[in-house]
């Protein structure tokens, strides 16, 4: 054994950084995407990720904002219930159509974005510092929540719920987690994004010039995929493109009386026996009841209004019936009173609905008796249903049996 006196220096103790270094992964783990040299493709660079990320971020932002509009129109807090606007009459149709369209468009954009960055998703070691560990954790939360949000939202358009939880509150909560994780990610990656924002940015100029044509081809391919899924689904709400509505779960023309139906009379438990002695009961300072012939004998008004459902489909139709505000005046309702509408539907989250005075007093809001020139079919709410402007379809209550004036 040599000693220091023989001219050999003793080995240096490991530095604190070396002592904290993560070990190499075991051999059994270095397979698939974690094996050395697994990622040999090109275009997994910051410029490509930035270009795709800009489009994905815009889609998520529009989807989030329009989702807020949808949620507050469906579930307004008490302080806002009487402040929700009833105009423009097509407002909800536009925002919900954008919500579903941008959500669907975000799916190919998300997978393209993941493709550009996936080598870094499987980098070893996962983190070299606390800061990097938190960054990777935020990315995991962002990817997981956005994937789950888009998947469950897509299945909601199909009205298929294979999970045990209530879709609406989970979708609402995940939206806030996803947007928070996205904002954190943008803050962390802001210098990289700025360096590769345009073709003349410093970071982009440093990339191999030969990658430019391939990058443009990739981006054009992603754009073509987004355009294809949008063109073949957006016709369910943007009816000028309804002839291209190949992949959407609804076609705006398919259904009784030329209008789709989500819940049929049979599914709602509406039978001929339950309708045999139907009367409209109006509860207020001067309560009264009306039979269907008596309702038809009242002054009738027409409205051209869309049905716009949370699943993304919508279509305008011609409705005719009695103005709700006329029914409220007959009951002696105060001008600012809210209205509760009760359906014959058995169970369901929307068998009882409330609307603020803005909706109830709007001249376009009807207790509709006819649709497109014919009496309501059973599936569309016979004998009477609510139709109001700028209102989610789930709140356009069918099979109305009772109106209650609320102070």
C-alpha positions in Angstrom: 0.0 0.0 0.0 1.3 3.4 -0.9 1.2 6.3 1.5 1.3 10.0 1.0 5.0 10.1 1.6 5.6 8.1 -1.6 4.6 11.1 -3.7 0.9 10.1 -4.3 -1.7 12.7 -3.3 -4.6 11.4 -1.2 -8.0 11.4 -3.1 -10.1 14.5 -2.7 -13.3 14.1 -0.7 -16.4 14.3 -3.0 -17.9 17.7 -3.3 -21.3 18.4 -1.8 -22.8 18.5 -5.3 -21.3 15.1 -6.1 -22.6 13.6 -2.9 -26.1 14.9 -3.8 -26.0 13.7 -7.4 -28.7 11.2 -8.3 -27.5 7.7 -9.2 -27.6 6.3 -12.7 -30.8 4.4 -13.5 -30.7 0.7 -13.1 -30.2 -1.4 -16.3 -33.8 -2.8 -16.1 -35.2 0.7 -16.2 -33.2 1.9 -19.2 -35.6 0.5 -21.7 -38.1 2.1 -24.0 -38.0 5.9 -23.8 -35.5 5.8 -20.9 -32.8 3.9 -22.8 -29.8 5.8 -24.0 -30.1 7.1 -27.5 -33.9 6.5 -27.6 -34.6 9.9 -29.1 -32.9 10.4 -32.4 -35.6 12.3 -34.4 -35.3 16.0 -35.3 -37.5 18.9 -34.6 -37.7 18.2 -30.8 -36.5 21.7 -30.3 -37.7 24.9 -28.5 -38.7 26.7 -31.8 -41.1 23.9 -32.8 -42.4 23.6 -29.3 -43.0 27.4 -29.2 -44.9 27.5 -32.5 -47.2 24.7 -31.6 -47.5 25.9 -28.0 -48.7 29.3 -29.1 -51.7 27.7 -31.0 -52.4 25.3 -28.1 -52.3 28.1 -25.6 -54.7 30.2 -27.6 -57.1 27.3 -27.9 -56.9 26.5 -24.2 -57.4 30.2 -23.3 -60.6 30.5 -25.5 -61.9 27.2 -24.2 -61.3 28.3 -20.5 -63.0 31.7 -20.9 -66.0 30.3 -22.8 -66.2 27.6 -20.2 -66.5 30.2 -17.5 -69.3 31.8 -19.4 -71.1 28.5 -19.7 -70.7 27.6 -16.1 -72.0 30.9 -14.7 -75.0 30.9 -17.1 -75.9 27.4 -15.9 -74.9 27.8 -12.2 -75.0 31.5 -11.4 -74.1 32.6 -7.8 -77.0 34.2 -5.9 -75.5 37.7 -6.3 -75.3 37.3 -10.1 -78.6 35.5 -10.8 -80.5 38.7 -11.6 -77.7 40.3 -13.5 -77.1 37.7 -16.2 -77.8 39.3 -19.6 -80.5 37.9 -21.9 -79.0 39.6 -25.0 -77.6 39.0 -27.5 -80.1 36.2 -28.0 -77.4 34.1 -29.7 -74.7 34.7 -27.1 -74.7 31.3 -25.5 -74.8 29.6 -28.8 -71.6 31.4 -29.9 -69.7 30.9 -26.6 -70.6 27.3 -26.2 -69.9 26.5 -29.8 -66.5 28.1 -29.4 -65.9 26.2 -26.2 -66.5 22.8 -27.8 -64.8 23.7 -31.1 -61.6 24.9 -29.4 -61.6 22.0 -27.0 -61.7 19.5 -29.9 -59.1 21.5 -31.8 -56.8 21.4 -28.8 -56.6 17.6 -28.9 -54.3 17.3 -32.0 -52.5 20.4 -30.9 -51.7 18.9 -27.5 -50.4 15.7 -29.0 -48.2 17.7 -31.4 -46.9 19.7 -28.5 -46.1 16.5 -26.5 -44.3 15.1 -29.5 -42.0 18.1 -29.8 -41.0 17.9 -26.1 -41.2 14.2 -25.3 -37.4 13.6 -25.2 -37.3 16.0 -22.2 -40.2 14.4 -20.5 -38.1 11.2 -20.1 -34.7 12.8 -19.4 -32.6 11.2 -16.6 -32.2 12.2 -13.9 -35.7 13.7 -13.6 -34.3 16.7 -11.6 -31.0 18.0 -10.6 -32.3 20.6 -8.1 -35.4 21.5 -6.1 -36.3 24.1 -8.7 -36.1 21.6 -11.6 -38.1 19.1 -9.5 -40.9 21.6 -9.0 -40.8 22.5 -12.7 -41.2 18.8 -13.7 -44.0 18.4 -11.2 -45.8 21.4 -12.6 -45.4 19.9 -16.1 -46.8 16.5 -14.9 -49.8 18.3 -13.4 -50.3 20.4 -16.5 -50.2 17.4 -18.9 -52.3 15.2 -16.7 -55.1 17.7 -16.1 -55.3 19.0 -19.7 -55.4 15.4 -21.0 -58.1 14.4 -18.6 -60.0 17.7 -19.2 -60.0 17.2 -23.0 -60.9 13.5 -22.8 -63.8 13.9 -20.4 -65.0 17.0 -22.3 -65.0 15.0 -25.6 -66.9 12.2 -24.0 -69.4 14.7 -22.6 -70.2 15.8 -26.2 -71.2 12.1 -26.7 -73.2 12.1 -23.4 -71.1 9.1 -22.3 -70.0 9.1 -18.7 -68.0 5.9 -17.9 -66.6 7.4 -14.6 -68.1 7.3 -11.2 -68.0 11.1 -10.4 -70.3 14.0 -11.4 -68.9 15.5 -14.6 -69.8 19.2 -14.0 -68.0 19.9 -10.7 -65.0 17.8 -11.7 -64.7 19.5 -15.1 -65.0 22.9 -13.4 -62.3 22.2 -10.8 -59.9 20.7 -13.3 -60.2 23.8 -15.5 -58.8 25.9 -12.7 -56.0 23.4 -12.0 -55.1 23.3 -15.7 -55.1 27.0 -16.2 -53.0 27.5 -13.0 -50.5 24.9 -14.1 -50.4 26.5 -17.6 -49.7 30.0 -16.2 -46.9 28.6 -14.0 -45.4 26.8 -16.9 -45.5 29.9 -19.0 -43.8 31.9 -16.3 -41.0 29.3 -15.9 -40.5 29.0 -19.7 -40.8 32.7 -20.5 -37.1 33.2 -21.4 -37.1 30.1 -23.7 -40.4 31.2 -25.3 -39.1 34.7 -25.9 -35.8 33.4 -27.4 -37.7 31.3 -30.0 -40.9 33.3 -30.5 -40.2 34.3 -34.1 -38.0 33.1 -37.0 -35.6 35.9 -36.2 -35.4 35.5 -32.5 -31.9 34.8 -31.1 -32.6 31.2 -30.1 -34.2 30.4 -33.5 -31.3 31.8 -35.5 -29.0 29.4 -33.6 -30.9 26.4 -34.8 -29.8 24.5 -37.9 -31.1 26.3 -41.0 -31.7 22.9 -42.7 -34.5 22.2 -40.1 -36.6 25.2 -41.4 -38.4 23.4 -44.3 -39.1 20.3 -42.2 -40.4 22.5 -39.3 -42.8 24.3 -41.7 -44.0 21.0 -43.1 -44.7 19.7 -39.6 -46.5 22.8 -38.5 -48.6 22.7 -41.7 -49.5 19.1 -41.1 -50.6 19.9 -37.5 -52.6 22.8 -38.9 -54.3 20.5 -41.5 -55.2 18.1 -38.7 -56.7 20.8 -36.6 -58.6 22.2 -39.6 -59.9 18.7 -40.5 -61.3 17.9 -37.0 -62.8 21.4 -36.8 -64.4 21.3 -40.2 -66.0 17.9 -39.6 -67.4 18.8 -36.1 -68.2 22.5 -36.0 -71.2 22.2 -38.2 -73.2 20.9 -35.2 -73.3 24.5 -34.0 -72.2 26.6 -37.1 -75.0 25.4 -39.4 -73.5 26.9 -42.6 -71.0 24.0 -42.3 -73.6 21.4 -41.3 -73.0 19.4 -44.6 -69.5 18.7 -43.4 -70.6 17.5 -40.0 -69.2 14.0 -40.3 -67.6 13.4 -36.9 -69.7 15.3 -34.5 -72.2 13.3 -32.4 -75.1 15.6 -33.4 -76.4 16.9 -36.7 -78.4 20.1 -36.3 -81.2 18.8 -38.7 -81.6 15.4 -37.2 -84.5 15.1 -34.8 -88.3 15.5 -34.5 -89.5 18.8 -36.0 -86.0 19.4 -37.5 -84.3 19.8 -34.1 -82.1 17.4 -32.1 -83.2 16.0 -28.8 -81.0 15.2 -25.8 -83.6 13.7 -23.4 -86.7 12.1 -24.8 -90.1 12.0 -23.2 -89.7 8.4 -22.4 -86.4 9.0 -20.7 -88.0 11.8 -18.6 -90.9 9.5 -17.6 -93.5 11.5 -19.5 -96.5 9.4 -20.4 -99.9 10.0 -22.0 -101.6 9.2 -18.6 -99.6 11.9 -16.8 -100.5 14.5 -19.5 -104.2 13.6 -19.6 -105.3 16.2 -17.0 -102.4 18.6 -17.6 -102.9 22.2 -16.4 -100.4 25.0 -16.1 -100.4 26.2 -12.5 -99.0 29.7 -11.8 -98.2 30.5 -8.2 -98.0 34.2 -7.2 -99.9 37.0 -5.5 -102.9 36.1 -7.7 -102.5 32.3 -8.5 -104.4 30.7 -11.3 -104.5 27.7 -13.6 -104.8 27.3 -17.3 -105.7 24.4 -19.5 -103.9 23.9 -22.8 -106.9 25.3 -24.8 -107.0 28.3 -22.5 -103.3 28.9 -23.0 -103.7 28.7 -26.8 -106.6 31.3 -26.5 -104.2 33.9 -25.0 -102.3 36.3 -27.2 -99.6 34.4 -29.0 -96.1 35.7 -29.8 -93.3 34.3 -32.0 -89.6 34.2 -31.4 -86.7 33.0 -33.5 -84.3 31.6 -31.0 -81.6 28.9 -30.8 -81.4 25.9 -28.7 -77.8 25.7 -27.6 -76.7 22.7 -25.6 -73.7 22.2 -23.4 -72.6 19.3 -25.6 -71.9 21.8 -28.4 -74.8 21.4 -30.8 -77.2 24.3 -31.5 -79.8 25.4 -34.0 -82.2 28.3 -34.4 -85.9 27.5 -34.6 -89.3 29.3 -34.8 -91.2 29.2 -31.6 -94.6 30.5 -30.7 -96.5 30.7 -27.4 -97.4 33.0 -24.5 -94.8 35.5 -23.3 -93.7 34.6 -19.8 -93.9 38.2 -18.6 -97.6 38.2 -19.6 -98.2 35.2 -17.4 -96.3 36.9 -14.5 -98.3 40.1 -14.9 -101.5 38.0 -14.7 -100.3 36.5 -11.5 -99.5 40.0 -10.0 -95.7 39.3 -9.9 -93.5 42.3 -9.0 -91.5 43.5 -11.9 -88.1 42.4 -10.4 -89.4 38.9 -9.2 -87.5 35.8 -10.1 -89.3 32.7 -11.5 -89.1 29.1 -10.7 -90.1 26.6 -13.4 -91.1 23.1 -12.5 -91.2 20.2 -15.0 -93.2 17.0 -15.1 -89.8 15.3 -15.7 -89.1 12.6 -13.1 -85.8 13.4 -11.3 -82.8 14.9 -13.0 -80.7 17.9 -12.1 -82.8 20.3 -14.2 -86.3 19.2 -13.5 -86.6 22.5 -11.5 -85.1 25.6 -12.9 -84.9 29.3 -11.8 -84.5 32.4 -13.9 -83.9 36.0 -13.0 -86.1 38.9 -13.9 -83.9 39.8 -16.9 -84.8 36.5 -18.6 -88.4 36.3 -17.3 -89.2 39.9 -18.5 -87.5 39.6 -21.8 -90.2 39.8 -24.6 -88.5 36.9 -26.4 -88.9 34.6 -23.5 -91.9 32.3 -24.2 -93.8 29.5 -22.7 -93.7 27.9 -26.1 -96.6 25.8 -27.5 -95.4 25.3 -31.1 -92.1 24.6 -32.8 -91.5 25.4 -36.5 -95.2 25.9 -37.1 -96.5 22.7 -35.4 -97.5 21.8 -31.9 -94.6 20.6 -29.7 -93.8 16.9 -30.0 -93.6 14.9 -26.9 -89.8 14.8 -27.1 -89.6 18.6 -27.4 -91.7 19.3 -24.3 -95.4 19.0 -25.1 -97.6 20.5 -24.0 -95.4 23.6 -23.1 -91.8 24.4 -22.6 -89.6 27.4 -21.9 -87.6 29.1 -24.6 -85.5 32.1 -23.6 -82.6 34.1 -25.3 -79.0 33.6 -24.4 -79.8 30.5 -22.3 -78.2 27.1 -22.0 -80.3 24.3 -23.5 -80.5 22.5 -20.1 -82.4 25.5 -18.7 -84.9 25.6 -21.5 -87.2 23.5 -19.4 -89.6 21.0 -21.2 -92.9 19.6 -20.0 -93.6 22.6 -17.8 -96.3 22.1 -15.2 -95.8 24.9 -12.8 -94.5 28.5 -12.6 -93.7 30.0 -9.2 -93.2 33.7 -8.6 -90.2 34.2 -6.2 -89.9 37.4 -4.2 
